[in-house]
Amino acid sequence: MEPIIDHLQITVGDFGAAVAFYDRLMPLLGFDPAKRVRARIEEHDFEVVEYSHPRLAFAVTSPRAGLVNERVHRRRPGALHHLAFRVHARDEVDELHERVKAIGATIVSPPREYPEYTPPGYYAFFFKDADGMKYEIVTHSRCR
């Protein structure tokens, strides 16, 4: 088996605000806005917006009504700690940092080298969306 992730689906607190943010973010990460779809899935009680790319689909889902005031905590068991998107070079990390900052993401850590991480040449920045979901843009020796 080849370890390929087909799709990711995250639940957000404020669906409208999240969709507005991800509509700006996903094109920066290579997702084609023309391939964005939206649906309401009544039997599962949620709305979903999916951004598609030939290698990965990424979906944003509304919360259940009773959970709308819950907050993300990435250290809670079962939670996603963070999601990293890989690029090929440091200049791409730097450029995306500026572009992600410009769309209103909360920058957690600006681009820098992380010698404590492996593999060698690990260069990244971290940011969060409005719900506190943490993301990373990274390049390292395995990316080249």
DAZI-V631682 format. One line per field, one symbol per residue. phi: phi as a letter, one per 40 degrees, with the letter a starting at -180 (. if undefined). psi: psi as a letter, one per 20 degrees, with the letter a starting at -180 (. if undefined). A space follows every 10 residues. Layout:
phi=???
psi=???
This chain:
phi=.ccbccabbb cbcbdccccc cccccccccg ccdcbcbbab bdcbfababb bbbdcabbbb bcccdcbdcc bcbcbcdgcc cabbbcbcad ccccccdccc cccgccccac dacbcccbcd gcbabbabcc cgccbbbbba cccc
psi=ppnppgqqoq prgngghggg ghhhghhhjj pohijpqqqp ngijlqqqpp pqqhipqpqp qqrqgijhjq qpoijppiqp grppppriqh hhggghgghh ghjjqopgpr prqniiqqrq koprqqrqah ijppqqpqqa hii.
